[in-house]
């Protein structure tokens, strides 16, 4: 569980583990998240984790793979029509996605 604070509202929020590093968020183990206490006058909001949801479904992963393939095909098509500039490499690149030739 990840613990964050909303000082202006005197509230502590305890929810699922954060997916990115946040300077004012604290990851707690199960034991410490159940024993959490806050200062007098503060509220605690607990967002329970759904243990049945095990992450993205197979359909979600296939959709991501298809999107990456489309970008790779578009990059290969675009690069074949024009001469590559000195800054381009043999690997197609668009945004943060990279298509590695097989």
Biopython code that builds the backbone (N, CA, C, O; Angstrom):
import numpy as np
from Bio.PDB.StructureBuilder import StructureBuilder

atoms = [
    (1, "UNK", "N", (0.841, -1.166, 0.000)),
    (1, "UNK", "CA", (0.000, 0.000, 0.000)),
    (1, "UNK", "C", (0.893, 1.239, 0.000)),
    (1, "UNK", "O", (1.997, 1.226, 0.545)),
    (2, "UNK", "N", (0.392, 2.311, -0.624)),
    (2, "UNK", "CA", (1.119, 3.577, -0.656)),
    (2, "UNK", "C", (0.356, 4.607, 0.162)),
    (2, "UNK", "O", (-0.857, 4.759, 0.022)),
    (3, "UNK", "N", (1.080, 5.302, 1.008)),
    (3, "UNK", "CA", (0.518, 6.316, 1.885)),
    (3, "UNK", "C", (0.877, 7.697, 1.353)),
    (3, "UNK", "O", (2.045, 7.985, 1.094)),
    (4, "UNK", "N", (-0.129, 8.546, 1.191)),
    (4, "UNK", "CA", (0.086, 9.941, 0.821)),
    (4, "UNK", "C", (-0.729, 10.820, 1.759)),
    (4, "UNK", "O", (-1.673, 10.356, 2.399)),
    (5, "UNK", "N", (-0.359, 12.076, 1.833)),
    (5, "UNK", "CA", (-1.030, 13.020, 2.726)),
    (5, "UNK", "C", (-1.611, 14.178, 1.944)),
    (5, "UNK", "O", (-1.054, 14.612, 0.936)),
    (6, "UNK", "N", (-2.759, 14.677, 2.432)),
    (6, "UNK", "CA", (-3.321, 15.930, 1.934)),
    (6, "UNK", "C", (-3.358, 16.855, 3.148)),
    (6, "UNK", "O", (-4.330, 16.866, 3.904)),
    (7, "UNK", "N", (-2.295, 17.624, 3.322)),
    (7, "UNK", "CA", (-2.153, 18.449, 4.515)),
    (7, "UNK", "C", (-3.271, 19.473, 4.650)),
    (7, "UNK", "O", (-3.750, 19.715, 5.758)),
    (8, "UNK", "N", (-3.694, 20.078, 3.547)),
    (8, "UNK", "CA", (-4.719, 21.121, 3.593)),
    (8, "UNK", "C", (-6.039, 20.592, 4.129)),
    (8, "UNK", "O", (-6.817, 21.342, 4.717)),
    (9, "UNK", "N", (-6.296, 19.299, 3.928)),
    (9, "UNK", "CA", (-7.554, 18.704, 4.384)),
    (9, "UNK", "C", (-7.356, 17.784, 5.588)),
    (9, "UNK", "O", (-8.292, 17.099, 6.001)),
    (10, "UNK", "N", (-6.155, 17.761, 6.151)),
    (10, "UNK", "CA", (-5.836, 16.888, 7.288)),
    (10, "UNK", "C", (-6.283, 15.446, 7.016)),
    (10, "UNK", "O", (-7.004, 14.841, 7.810)),
    (11, "UNK", "N", (-5.838, 14.918, 5.880)),
    (11, "UNK", "CA", (-6.262, 13.593, 5.445)),
    (11, "UNK", "C", (-5.060, 12.772, 5.016)),
    (11, "UNK", "O", (-4.165, 13.273, 4.335)),
    (12, "UNK", "N", (-5.044, 11.516, 5.416)),
    (12, "UNK", "CA", (-4.067, 10.545, 4.940)),
    (12, "UNK", "C", (-4.793, 9.585, 4.014)),
    (12, "UNK", "O", (-5.889, 9.121, 4.331)),
    (13, "UNK", "N", (-4.190, 9.286, 2.874)),
    (13, "UNK", "CA", (-4.800, 8.395, 1.894)),
    (13, "UNK", "C", (-3.917, 7.168, 1.754)),
    (13, "UNK", "O", (-2.719, 7.275, 1.491)),
    (14, "UNK", "N", (-4.519, 6.008, 1.933)),
    (14, "UNK", "CA", (-3.813, 4.739, 1.831)),
    (14, "UNK", "C", (-4.432, 3.955, 0.688)),
    (14, "UNK", "O", (-5.606, 3.590, 0.744)),
    (15, "UNK", "N", (-3.645, 3.695, -0.351)),
    (15, "UNK", "CA", (-4.175, 3.015, -1.528)),
    (15, "UNK", "C", (-3.182, 2.028, -2.101)),
    (15, "UNK", "O", (-2.174, 1.712, -1.468)),
    (16, "UNK", "N", (-3.467, 1.533, -3.309)),
    (16, "UNK", "CA", (-2.577, 0.551, -3.945)),
    (16, "UNK", "C", (-1.184, 1.131, -4.159)),
    (16, "UNK", "O", (-1.006, 2.349, -4.157)),
    (17, "UNK", "N", (-0.206, 0.263, -4.340)),
    (17, "UNK", "CA", (1.162, 0.711, -4.565)),
    (17, "UNK", "C", (1.230, 1.647, -5.760)),
    (17, "UNK", "O", (0.623, 1.398, -6.801)),
    (18, "UNK", "N", (1.969, 2.710, -5.591)),
    (18, "UNK", "CA", (2.150, 3.666, -6.677)),
    (18, "UNK", "C", (3.005, 3.043, -7.766)),
    (18, "UNK", "O", (3.884, 2.228, -7.486)),
    (19, "UNK", "N", (2.745, 3.430, -9.009)),
    (19, "UNK", "CA", (3.502, 2.881, -10.134)),
    (19, "UNK", "C", (4.704, 3.746, -10.491)),
    (19, "UNK", "O", (5.486, 3.376, -11.366)),
    (20, "UNK", "N", (4.866, 4.894, -9.827)),
    (20, "UNK", "CA", (6.004, 5.769, -10.082)),
    (20, "UNK", "C", (6.448, 6.389, -8.765)),
    (20, "UNK", "O", (5.686, 6.437, -7.799)),
    (21, "UNK", "N", (7.669, 6.857, -8.739)),
    (21, "UNK", "CA", (8.235, 7.438, -7.530)),
    (21, "UNK", "C", (7.656, 8.821, -7.288)),
    (21, "UNK", "O", (7.627, 9.662, -8.186)),
    (22, "UNK", "N", (7.205, 9.042, -6.091)),
    (22, "UNK", "CA", (6.619, 10.330, -5.692)),
    (22, "UNK", "C", (7.319, 10.745, -4.398)),
    (22, "UNK", "O", (7.397, 9.945, -3.466)),
    (23, "UNK", "N", (7.831, 11.981, -4.317)),
    (23, "UNK", "CA", (8.594, 12.369, -3.135)),
    (23, "UNK", "C", (7.800, 12.353, -1.832)),
    (23, "UNK", "O", (8.385, 12.169, -0.764)),
    (24, "UNK", "N", (6.488, 12.540, -1.892)),
    (24, "UNK", "CA", (5.692, 12.593, -0.674)),
    (24, "UNK", "C", (4.785, 11.386, -0.531)),
    (24, "UNK", "O", (3.738, 11.467, 0.111)),
    (25, "UNK", "N", (5.178, 10.264, -1.124)),
    (25, "UNK", "CA", (4.417, 9.024, -1.001)),
    (25, "UNK", "C", (5.312, 7.980, -0.342)),
    (25, "UNK", "O", (6.516, 7.927, -0.592)),
    (26, "UNK", "N", (4.708, 7.163, 0.493)),
    (26, "UNK", "CA", (5.465, 6.181, 1.249)),
    (26, "UNK", "C", (4.834, 4.809, 1.074)),
    (26, "UNK", "O", (3.649, 4.629, 1.352)),
    (27, "UNK", "N", (5.621, 3.839, 0.615)),
    (27, "UNK", "CA", (5.124, 2.488, 0.454)),
    (27, "UNK", "C", (5.194, 1.766, 1.796)),
    (27, "UNK", "O", (6.216, 1.804, 2.481)),
    (28, "UNK", "N", (4.098, 1.112, 2.160)),
    (28, "UNK", "CA", (4.014, 0.390, 3.422)),
    (28, "UNK", "C", (3.732, -1.085, 3.161)),
    (28, "UNK", "O", (3.032, -1.430, 2.210)),
    (29, "UNK", "N", (4.275, -1.943, 4.002)),
    (29, "UNK", "CA", (3.948, -3.361, 3.912)),
    (29, "UNK", "C", (2.537, -3.568, 4.479)),
    (29, "UNK", "O", (1.961, -2.653, 5.069)),
    (30, "UNK", "N", (1.989, -4.764, 4.297)),
    (30, "UNK", "CA", (0.625, -5.052, 4.749)),
    (30, "UNK", "C", (0.479, -4.865, 6.257)),
    (30, "UNK", "O", (-0.527, -4.334, 6.727)),
    (31, "UNK", "N", (1.471, -5.296, 7.003)),
    (31, "UNK", "CA", (1.416, -5.193, 8.465)),
    (31, "UNK", "C", (1.330, -3.731, 8.913)),
    (31, "UNK", "O", (0.510, -3.388, 9.766)),
    (32, "UNK", "N", (2.165, -2.882, 8.345)),
    (32, "UNK", "CA", (2.177, -1.482, 8.761)),
    (32, "UNK", "C", (0.994, -0.700, 8.202)),
    (32, "UNK", "O", (0.560, 0.276, 8.815)),
    (33, "UNK", "N", (0.468, -1.108, 7.056)),
    (33, "UNK", "CA", (-0.693, -0.392, 6.515)),
    (33, "UNK", "C", (-1.942, -0.648, 7.355)),
    (33, "UNK", "O", (-2.809, 0.221, 7.446)),
    (34, "UNK", "N", (-2.048, -1.826, 7.969)),
    (34, "UNK", "CA", (-3.209, -2.096, 8.835)),
    (34, "UNK", "C", (-3.066, -1.414, 10.191)),
    (34, "UNK", "O", (-4.074, -1.142, 10.844)),
    (35, "UNK", "N", (-1.844, -1.130, 10.629)),
    (35, "UNK", "CA", (-1.614, -0.515, 11.937)),
    (35, "UNK", "C", (-1.466, 1.004, 11.861)),
    (35, "UNK", "O", (-1.125, 1.640, 12.859)),
    (36, "UNK", "N", (-1.716, 1.587, 10.699)),
    (36, "UNK", "CA", (-1.520, 3.018, 10.492)),
    (36, "UNK", "C", (-2.368, 3.848, 11.459)),
    (36, "UNK", "O", (-3.563, 3.603, 11.624)),
    (37, "UNK", "N", (-1.737, 4.822, 12.085)),
    (37, "UNK", "CA", (-2.454, 5.808, 12.900)),
    (37, "UNK", "C", (-2.077, 7.192, 12.380)),
    (37, "UNK", "O", (-0.985, 7.396, 11.850)),
    (38, "UNK", "N", (-2.992, 8.127, 12.540)),
    (38, "UNK", "CA", (-2.771, 9.496, 12.079)),
    (38, "UNK", "C", (-2.947, 10.446, 13.255)),
    (38, "UNK", "O", (-3.496, 10.052, 14.283)),
    (39, "UNK", "N", (-2.498, 11.675, 13.126)),
    (39, "UNK", "CA", (-2.660, 12.641, 14.218)),
    (39, "UNK", "C", (-4.136, 12.876, 14.545)),
    (39, "UNK", "O", (-5.008, 12.666, 13.702)),
    (40, "UNK", "N", (-4.406, 13.317, 15.782)),
    (40, "UNK", "CA", (-5.777, 13.634, 16.190)),
    (40, "UNK", "C", (-6.375, 14.677, 15.258)),
    (40, "UNK", "O", (-5.726, 15.665, 14.914)),
    (41, "UNK", "N", (-7.621, 14.444, 14.853)),
    (41, "UNK", "CA", (-8.316, 15.357, 13.967)),
    (41, "UNK", "C", (-8.131, 15.053, 12.489)),
    (41, "UNK", "O", (-8.769, 15.680, 11.644)),
    (42, "UNK", "N", (-7.282, 14.118, 12.174)),
    (42, "UNK", "CA", (-7.051, 13.733, 10.772)),
    (42, "UNK", "C", (-7.985, 12.597, 10.387)),
    (42, "UNK", "O", (-8.423, 11.825, 11.240)),
    (43, "UNK", "N", (-8.285, 12.502, 9.102)),
    (43, "UNK", "CA", (-9.090, 11.411, 8.549)),
    (43, "UNK", "C", (-8.189, 10.474, 7.751)),
    (43, "UNK", "O", (-7.156, 10.887, 7.224)),
    (44, "UNK", "N", (-8.592, 9.215, 7.669)),
    (44, "UNK", "CA", (-7.877, 8.237, 6.847)),
    (44, "UNK", "C", (-8.834, 7.735, 5.777)),
    (44, "UNK", "O", (-9.939, 7.283, 6.077)),
    (45, "UNK", "N", (-8.399, 7.819, 4.533)),
    (45, "UNK", "CA", (-9.167, 7.247, 3.427)),
    (45, "UNK", "C", (-8.401, 6.020, 2.958)),
    (45, "UNK", "O", (-7.241, 6.108, 2.557)),
    (46, "UNK", "N", (-9.070, 4.875, 3.013)),
    (46, "UNK", "CA", (-8.438, 3.615, 2.594)),
    (46, "UNK", "C", (-9.082, 3.129, 1.305)),
    (46, "UNK", "O", (-10.290, 2.904, 1.241)),
    (47, "UNK", "N", (-8.259, 2.972, 0.287)),
    (47, "UNK", "CA", (-8.702, 2.397, -0.986)),
    (47, "UNK", "C", (-8.209, 0.961, -1.002)),
    (47, "UNK", "O", (-7.011, 0.709, -1.130)),
    (48, "UNK", "N", (-9.136, 0.021, -0.871)),
    (48, "UNK", "CA", (-8.746, -1.383, -0.832)),
    (48, "UNK", "C", (-8.275, -1.856, -2.200)),
    (48, "UNK", "O", (-8.763, -1.407, -3.238)),
    (49, "UNK", "N", (-7.321, -2.765, -2.174)),
    (49, "UNK", "CA", (-6.784, -3.347, -3.394)),
    (49, "UNK", "C", (-7.659, -4.524, -3.788)),
    (49, "UNK", "O", (-7.984, -5.362, -2.947)),
    (50, "UNK", "N", (-8.046, -4.598, -5.067)),
    (50, "UNK", "CA", (-8.824, -5.722, -5.573)),
    (50, "UNK", "C", (-7.862, -6.859, -5.886)),
    (50, "UNK", "O", (-7.156, -6.816, -6.893)),
    (51, "UNK", "N", (-7.831, -7.887, -5.020)),
    (51, "UNK", "CA", (-6.901, -8.994, -5.213)),
    (51, "UNK", "C", (-7.271, -9.867, -6.399)),
    (51, "UNK", "O", (-6.434, -10.626, -6.886)),
    (52, "UNK", "N", (-8.514, -9.776, -6.879)),
    (52, "UNK", "CA", (-8.929, -10.575, -8.025)),
    (52, "UNK", "C", (-8.419, -9.994, -9.340)),
    (52, "UNK", "O", (-8.332, -10.708, -10.339)),
    (53, "UNK", "N", (-8.084, -8.716, -9.349)),
    (53, "UNK", "CA", (-7.581, -8.092, -10.566)),
    (53, "UNK", "C", (-6.074, -8.283, -10.605)),
    (53, "UNK", "O", (-5.339, -7.665, -9.836)),
    (54, "UNK", "N", (-5.627, -9.135, -11.497)),
    (54, "UNK", "CA", (-4.215, -9.486, -11.556)),
    (54, "UNK", "C", (-3.428, -8.693, -12.573)),
    (54, "UNK", "O", (-2.375, -9.160, -13.005)),
    (55, "UNK", "N", (-3.868, -7.547, -12.970)),
    (55, "UNK", "CA", (-3.147, -6.752, -13.945)),
    (55, "UNK", "C", (-3.887, -6.712, -15.264)),
    (55, "UNK", "O", (-5.073, -7.037, -15.329)),
    (56, "UNK", "N", (-3.188, -6.313, -16.319)),
    (56, "UNK", "CA", (-3.849, -6.194, -17.623)),
    (56, "UNK", "C", (-4.245, -7.562, -18.165)),
    (56, "UNK", "O", (-3.566, -8.563, -17.935)),
    (57, "UNK", "N", (-5.357, -7.579, -18.889)),
    (57, "UNK", "CA", (-5.825, -8.829, -19.482)),
    (57, "UNK", "C", (-4.996, -9.145, -20.725)),
    (57, "UNK", "O", (-4.205, -8.322, -21.185)),
    (58, "UNK", "N", (-5.190, -10.340, -21.256)),
    (58, "UNK", "CA", (-4.481, -10.729, -22.477)),
    (58, "UNK", "C", (-4.885, -9.823, -23.638)),
    (58, "UNK", "O", (-4.060, -9.490, -24.489)),
    (59, "UNK", "N", (-6.167, -9.424, -23.670)),
    (59, "UNK", "CA", (-6.633, -8.514, -24.723)),
    (59, "UNK", "C", (-5.931, -7.156, -24.631)),
    (59, "UNK", "O", (-5.580, -6.568, -25.654)),
    (60, "UNK", "N", (-5.725, -6.655, -23.399)),
    (60, "UNK", "CA", (-5.024, -5.385, -23.222)),
    (60, "UNK", "C", (-3.590, -5.473, -23.749)),
    (60, "UNK", "O", (-3.116, -4.573, -24.442)),
    (61, "UNK", "N", (-2.915, -6.559, -23.413)),
    (61, "UNK", "CA", (-1.535, -6.734, -23.856)),
    (61, "UNK", "C", (-1.441, -6.874, -25.368)),
    (61, "UNK", "O", (-0.512, -6.349, -25.982)),
    (62, "UNK", "N", (-2.392, -7.576, -25.970)),
    (62, "UNK", "CA", (-2.395, -7.724, -27.430)),
    (62, "UNK", "C", (-2.656, -6.383, -28.108)),
    (62, "UNK", "O", (-2.080, -6.102, -29.159)),
    (63, "UNK", "N", (-3.521, -5.547, -27.519)),
    (63, "UNK", "CA", (-3.788, -4.222, -28.081)),
    (63, "UNK", "C", (-2.524, -3.369, -28.060)),
    (63, "UNK", "O", (-2.251, -2.647, -29.019)),
    (64, "UNK", "N", (-1.762, -3.442, -26.994)),
    (64, "UNK", "CA", (-0.502, -2.699, -26.912)),
    (64, "UNK", "C", (0.482, -3.212, -27.956)),
    (64, "UNK", "O", (1.138, -2.421, -28.634)),
    (65, "UNK", "N", (0.588, -4.539, -28.090)),
    (65, "UNK", "CA", (1.497, -5.123, -29.076)),
    (65, "UNK", "C", (1.105, -4.708, -30.491)),
    (65, "UNK", "O", (1.974, -4.397, -31.307)),
    (66, "UNK", "N", (-0.194, -4.700, -30.790)),
    (66, "UNK", "CA", (-0.664, -4.286, -32.113)),
    (66, "UNK", "C", (-0.330, -2.821, -32.382)),
    (66, "UNK", "O", (0.063, -2.468, -33.494)),
    (67, "UNK", "N", (-0.484, -1.973, -31.377)),
    (67, "UNK", "CA", (-0.165, -0.551, -31.535)),
    (67, "UNK", "C", (1.321, -0.357, -31.817)),
    (67, "UNK", "O", (1.692, 0.470, -32.650)),
    (68, "UNK", "N", (2.168, -1.110, -31.133)),
    (68, "UNK", "CA", (3.610, -1.013, -31.362)),
    (68, "UNK", "C", (3.953, -1.491, -32.768)),
    (68, "UNK", "O", (4.785, -0.886, -33.445)),
    (69, "UNK", "N", (3.312, -2.582, -33.213)),
    (69, "UNK", "CA", (3.552, -3.081, -34.574)),
    (69, "UNK", "C", (3.160, -2.045, -35.619)),
    (69, "UNK", "O", (3.881, -1.850, -36.597)),
    (70, "UNK", "N", (2.022, -1.377, -35.423)),
    (70, "UNK", "CA", (1.575, -0.354, -36.369)),
    (70, "UNK", "C", (2.580, 0.789, -36.462)),
    (70, "UNK", "O", (2.875, 1.272, -37.556)),
    (71, "UNK", "N", (3.104, 1.220, -35.325)),
    (71, "UNK", "CA", (4.096, 2.293, -35.316)),
    (71, "UNK", "C", (5.359, 1.834, -36.038)),
    (71, "UNK", "O", (5.952, 2.592, -36.805)),
    (72, "UNK", "N", (5.764, 0.598, -35.791)),
    (72, "UNK", "CA", (6.966, 0.071, -36.438)),
    (72, "UNK", "C", (6.775, -0.012, -37.948)),
    (72, "UNK", "O", (7.686, 0.338, -38.698)),
    (73, "UNK", "N", (5.631, -0.459, -38.404)),
    (73, "UNK", "CA", (5.365, -0.546, -39.835)),
    (73, "UNK", "C", (5.322, 0.845, -40.459)),
    (73, "UNK", "O", (5.830, 1.041, -41.563)),
    (74, "UNK", "N", (4.730, 1.798, -39.775)),
    (74, "UNK", "CA", (4.688, 3.178, -40.266)),
    (74, "UNK", "C", (6.078, 3.773, -40.358)),
    (74, "UNK", "O", (6.379, 4.489, -41.313)),
    (75, "UNK", "N", (6.931, 3.493, -39.385)),
    (75, "UNK", "CA", (8.303, 4.012, -39.393)),
    (75, "UNK", "C", (9.088, 3.388, -40.535)),
    (75, "UNK", "O", (9.866, 4.082, -41.190)),
    (76, "UNK", "N", (8.907, 2.103, -40.793)),
    (76, "UNK", "CA", (9.618, 1.440, -41.886)),
    (76, "UNK", "C", (9.140, 1.960, -43.231)),
    (76, "UNK", "O", (9.952, 2.128, -44.141)),
    (77, "UNK", "N", (7.854, 2.217, -43.383)),
    (77, "UNK", "CA", (7.307, 2.745, -44.633)),
    (77, "UNK", "C", (7.811, 4.160, -44.876)),
    (77, "UNK", "O", (8.215, 4.494, -45.990)),
    (78, "UNK", "N", (7.791, 4.992, -43.842)),
    (78, "UNK", "CA", (8.233, 6.377, -43.976)),
    (78, "UNK", "C", (9.710, 6.454, -44.313)),
    (78, "UNK", "O", (10.105, 7.279, -45.136)),
    (79, "UNK", "N", (10.533, 5.622, -43.705)),
    (79, "UNK", "CA", (11.973, 5.693, -43.915)),
    (79, "UNK", "C", (12.366, 5.168, -45.286)),
    (79, "UNK", "O", (13.424, 5.541, -45.792)),
    (80, "UNK", "N", (11.543, 4.300, -45.918)),
    (80, "UNK", "CA", (11.892, 3.773, -47.230)),
    (80, "UNK", "C", (11.614, 4.780, -48.330)),
    (80, "UNK", "O", (12.199, 4.674, -49.408)),
    (81, "UNK", "N", (10.729, 5.768, -48.095)),
    (81, "UNK", "CA", (10.382, 6.758, -49.107)),
    (81, "UNK", "C", (11.372, 7.913, -49.169)),
    (81, "UNK", "O", (11.480, 8.577, -50.200)),
    (82, "UNK", "N", (12.082, 8.157, -48.103)),
    (82, "UNK", "CA", (13.004, 9.285, -48.063)),
    (82, "UNK", "C", (14.374, 8.800, -47.643)),
    (82, "UNK", "O", (14.505, 7.767, -46.988)),
    (83, "UNK", "N", (15.379, 9.540, -48.016)),
    (83, "UNK", "CA", (16.733, 9.183, -47.602)),
    (83, "UNK", "C", (16.889, 9.511, -46.124)),
    (83, "UNK", "O", (16.435, 10.561, -45.670)),
    (84, "UNK", "N", (17.521, 8.628, -45.379)),
    (84, "UNK", "CA", (17.676, 8.885, -43.942)),
    (84, "UNK", "C", (18.624, 10.045, -43.691)),
    (84, "UNK", "O", (19.653, 10.186, -44.352)),
    (85, "UNK", "N", (18.259, 10.862, -42.735)),
    (85, "UNK", "CA", (19.112, 11.984, -42.357)),
    (85, "UNK", "C", (20.240, 11.457, -41.477)),
    (85, "UNK", "O", (20.138, 10.342, -40.966)),
    (86, "UNK", "N", (21.294, 12.209, -41.288)),
    (86, "UNK", "CA", (22.402, 11.736, -40.448)),
    (86, "UNK", "C", (21.969, 11.434, -39.018)),
    (86, "UNK", "O", (22.597, 10.613, -38.349)),
    (87, "UNK", "N", (20.903, 12.084, -38.534)),
    (87, "UNK", "CA", (20.475, 11.853, -37.157)),
    (87, "UNK", "C", (19.646, 10.581, -37.009)),
    (87, "UNK", "O", (19.423, 10.121, -35.889)),
    (88, "UNK", "N", (19.180, 9.998, -38.134)),
    (88, "UNK", "CA", (18.372, 8.786, -38.059)),
    (88, "UNK", "C", (19.277, 7.567, -38.021)),
    (88, "UNK", "O", (20.325, 7.547, -38.667)),
    (89, "UNK", "N", (18.880, 6.562, -37.276)),
    (89, "UNK", "CA", (19.617, 5.309, -37.263)),
    (89, "UNK", "C", (18.838, 4.289, -38.070)),
    (89, "UNK", "O", (17.775, 4.596, -38.610)),
    (90, "UNK", "N", (19.363, 3.079, -38.153)),
    (90, "UNK", "CA", (18.677, 2.033, -38.919)),
    (90, "UNK", "C", (17.462, 1.500, -38.159)),
    (90, "UNK", "O", (16.687, 0.717, -38.709)),
    (91, "UNK", "N", (17.291, 1.910, -36.923)),
    (91, "UNK", "CA", (16.152, 1.476, -36.117)),
    (91, "UNK", "C", (15.070, 2.542, -36.210)),
    (91, "UNK", "O", (15.333, 3.718, -35.961)),
    (92, "UNK", "N", (13.827, 2.126, -36.575)),
    (92, "UNK", "CA", (12.727, 3.082, -36.650)),
    (92, "UNK", "C", (12.393, 3.615, -35.274)),
    (92, "UNK", "O", (12.370, 2.855, -34.305)),
    (93, "UNK", "N", (12.132, 4.916, -35.170)),
    (93, "UNK", "CA", (11.824, 5.506, -33.868)),
    (93, "UNK", "C", (10.747, 6.559, -34.044)),
    (93, "UNK", "O", (10.796, 7.380, -34.960)),
    (94, "UNK", "N", (9.761, 6.516, -33.137)),
    (94, "UNK", "CA", (8.702, 7.511, -33.136)),
    (94, "UNK", "C", (8.287, 7.727, -31.689)),
    (94, "UNK", "O", (7.766, 6.816, -31.046)),
    (95, "UNK", "N", (8.515, 8.923, -31.180)),
    (95, "UNK", "CA", (8.195, 9.189, -29.780)),
    (95, "UNK", "C", (9.093, 8.365, -28.880)),
    (95, "UNK", "O", (10.308, 8.339, -29.071)),
    (96, "UNK", "N", (8.513, 7.699, -27.909)),
    (96, "UNK", "CA", (9.291, 6.879, -26.994)),
    (96, "UNK", "C", (9.284, 5.409, -27.390)),
    (96, "UNK", "O", (9.891, 4.583, -26.708)),
    (97, "UNK", "N", (8.601, 5.069, -28.493)),
    (97, "UNK", "CA", (8.555, 3.683, -28.946)),
    (97, "UNK", "C", (9.703, 3.437, -29.922)),
    (97, "UNK", "O", (10.065, 4.313, -30.708)),
    (98, "UNK", "N", (10.253, 2.262, -29.861)),
    (98, "UNK", "CA", (11.350, 1.924, -30.742)),
    (98, "UNK", "C", (11.052, 0.570, -31.365)),
    (98, "UNK", "O", (10.702, -0.377, -30.661)),
    (99, "UNK", "N", (11.189, 0.475, -32.690)),
    (99, "UNK", "CA", (10.985, -0.779, -33.399)),
    (99, "UNK", "C", (12.347, -1.332, -33.789)),
    (99, "UNK", "O", (13.081, -0.701, -34.549)),
    (100, "UNK", "N", (12.683, -2.490, -33.279)),
    (100, "UNK", "CA", (13.958, -3.121, -33.556)),
    (100, "UNK", "C", (13.773, -4.087, -34.710)),
    (100, "UNK", "O", (12.925, -4.976, -34.630)),
    (101, "UNK", "N", (14.547, -3.940, -35.786)),
    (101, "UNK", "CA", (14.370, -4.844, -36.922)),
    (101, "UNK", "C", (14.699, -6.279, -36.548)),
    (101, "UNK", "O", (15.591, -6.536, -35.740)),
    (102, "UNK", "N", (13.961, -7.214, -37.148)),
    (102, "UNK", "CA", (14.192, -8.627, -36.820)),
    (102, "UNK", "C", (15.327, -9.205, -37.630)),
    (102, "UNK", "O", (15.656, -10.382, -37.480)),
]
sb = StructureBuilder()
sb.init_structure("model")
sb.init_model(0)
sb.init_chain("A")
sb.init_seg("    ")
for serial, (resi, resn, name, xyz) in enumerate(atoms, 1):
    if name == "N":
        sb.init_residue(resn, " ", resi, " ")
    sb.init_atom(name, np.array(xyz, "f"), 0.0, 1.0, " ", f" {name:<3s}", serial, name[0])
structure = sb.get_structure()
